[in-house]
Amino acid sequence: MSDFKFSIIQEYAPFFLSGTWLTIKLSVIAILCGFLLGLVLALLRISKKKCLSFPALLFIESIRGTPLLLQLLITYFGIVPLFMKKPDGVLSAALALSINAGAYIAETIRAGIQAVDVGQGEAASALGLSAWQSMRYVILPQALKSVVPALGNSFVSLIKDSSLASVIATPELMYWANAANAQYYRVWETFITTAVIYLFLTVVTSWILAKWEKNM
């Protein structure tokens, strides 16, 4: 630590900034797409029709039961090449992170829906609302409000999990940290800087989400 070279950080500062921006974009895309996917999966999961609930359960457990790193590799080398000749690291990372987030968010939303008192649905039905209207206007708003903290934790976890995208040549923050380390073989300058940036992102995100949760 006594010979800490700030010149390395200064040289790679533009790359760290671009990598940080891509990390943020990947996390936001993944949480938004993951939320939509998770909402659909949660509704299918609680369906009384086995033809809907079982495939959703199988998909969720398959994603939750396998490593994200493996999902990234399968997406990059297997799924994306089916639709385009040259695999795209950013697209593959966004897709894999969204699917992974969707599986976990689905279980979070499902738990929130099932935590809503049964009487809420019965009251809505007594007022003449259909099953879909009851879910949309009565149950889901209460369920989503109760799972805001868990969704916030998912977003924070996504910021950290996005670092795995570096293995498929996605130029996010960890990718440039590895590039700098490979060039200079300097652990402290590269990885400590990267750790500080990740810590800053997660702390600020947690603070913003806490404020939002309090306002709700």
N, C-alpha and C positions, 0 to 999 in steps of 0.2 A: 504493500500500500504506500510505502514511502516514495516510490518512483511513479506514482499515479500520473499518467500522461493525458492531460486534458486535450492535447492536440488531436488525439484519436477521436474523442467525442466531437470536437469542433469539425473535423473532417467529415464525419458521418452524420452530423446534425441534420442536413437536408434529407438524408435517407431515413433517419429515425423519425423525422416529422412526417414524411410521406407514409412511412409504415404505420405510424400512430393513427393518421387520418384513415388509412385503409382498415385498420383494426376497428375503429369506431364505426365505419360504414358497414363492415361485415357484421358487427354485433347488432346494429340497428336493423339491418335487413333481416337477419336471422330471428330477432325477437318479434318483428312484425309478421313475417311469414310464418314463423313458428306458432305465434298466437292464433292466426287464422286456421292453420292446420290443426293445432291443438283443440280449438273450439269445435271444429267439425268432428275430429276423432272422439272428443268427449261426448258429443251428442249421439254419435253412433254407438259408443261404448255403453251408454245407459239405455239404448233402445231395447225393447222387449223382443224384437225380432232377431233371432240367432244369426240370420243371414247378414245382418248389419253389425251386430255387436261382436261376433266372433272374429271376422276379419280385422276389425279395429283393434281388438284385444291382441290378436296375433302380431299385427304390425307394431303396436306399442311395445310389447314385450320383446320383440326381435330387436328393436332399436335400443331399448333400455338395457338389454342383456348383452350387448356387444360394445366393444370399445369405440369411442369416437374416432380414434386414429384409424382403425380398420374401416370405418364408414367413409372417412375421407379418401382413403386409398381406393376403395371399391368405386366410389363416385368418380374419382379422377381417372382411373385406369379402365373402369368397366362401363359406367352409366353414361357419362358425358361423351365418350367416343362413339356411342351409338347414334348421336345426333350431330356431331361435328367431327371433322377429320383430325384436327389438332386439339388435344385437351386444353382447357382453359383453367388455370389454377384458381383465379378469383371466382369464376362461376361455380366451379366444383366446390370450393370452400363454402360459398354462400348457400349452395344447395344442401350440402351435407350438414352444415350447422343449423339450417332451418328445419330440416327433417329431425335432427336430434333434439332440438329445442321443442319441436312440436309434440314429440312423444312424451316428454316430461311435463310440458304444459297441459297436455290432455289429461293426465292423471291429476294435476293440480286443480283444473277446472271441474273435473268429475267429482272430486272430493268436495269442492265448494258447492256444487249443485246438490249433492246428496246431504250436505249439512243444512240446507234450507229446510225449515219445518214443513212437514207434509201438509199441514193445514193451509199453508200459503197457496199451494196448487188447488186444494179443494175449494178454498174461498174464491179463487179466480174462476174455477169451473162453475161454481154456484152463481157467479155474476154473469155467466153466459160466454166466457172466453173459451176459445178452442184450446186444445192441448198445445199447439204451436204458439198461440197468443199468450198463454199462461207462461210458457217457457221464456218467450221473448220479453214480455213486459213485466213479469212478476218475479220469476225464479232467477233468470240469468243476471239481472242487475244486482240482486242481493248476493248471488254466488260470486260474481266477479269482484264486487267490493270487498268481500271477505278474503279473497285470494291475492289481493294487491301485494302484500308483503312477500308472498312466495314467488309471484311473478317478478318482483324486483330482484330477488335473490337469483332467479334464473338469468336475468339480464347481466348481473354482475359476474355470474359464472361464465356466461358466454364471452365476455371480454377476455377472461383468462383462457378459456378453452380455444379461442381463436388462434392462440399461439401455435397450436398443433398444425395449422394450415401451412406452416413453413415447410413441412415435409413434402408438400406437393407444389413447391416453387411459387407459393403465393407471397408476393413481396410485402407482407405485413411487418409488424414491429420485430417479431422474433426472427424473421428471415434476415433482416439487416443486422441484427445482433450476431447471428451466426456468421454472416458474411464478414463482419468486422473482426470477429474472433479468428476466422480462418485466415485472414490476411495478416494479422499482427500477433496472433496467439497470446492475446491479452484478455484474461478473464474479467478482472475487476472493472476495467474501463467499459467494456461492452455489456456485460451482464448486470452489473450494478446499475448502470444507466437505464437499461431496459427494465429492471425491477422497479426503479423509482417511477418510471413512466407508467407502468402497469398499476402501481400502488396509487398514483395520482388519479388515474382514470377510475379505478374502483371506488376510491374514497369519495371523489366528487359525484360519481353516479349514485352511490349509496346516500349521500347527503341530499341530492335532488329528489330521489325516490322517497326518502323519509319526509321531506317537505310536502311532496305530492300526496303521500298517504295521510299526513296530518290534515291537509286541506279537505280531503275526501271525508 
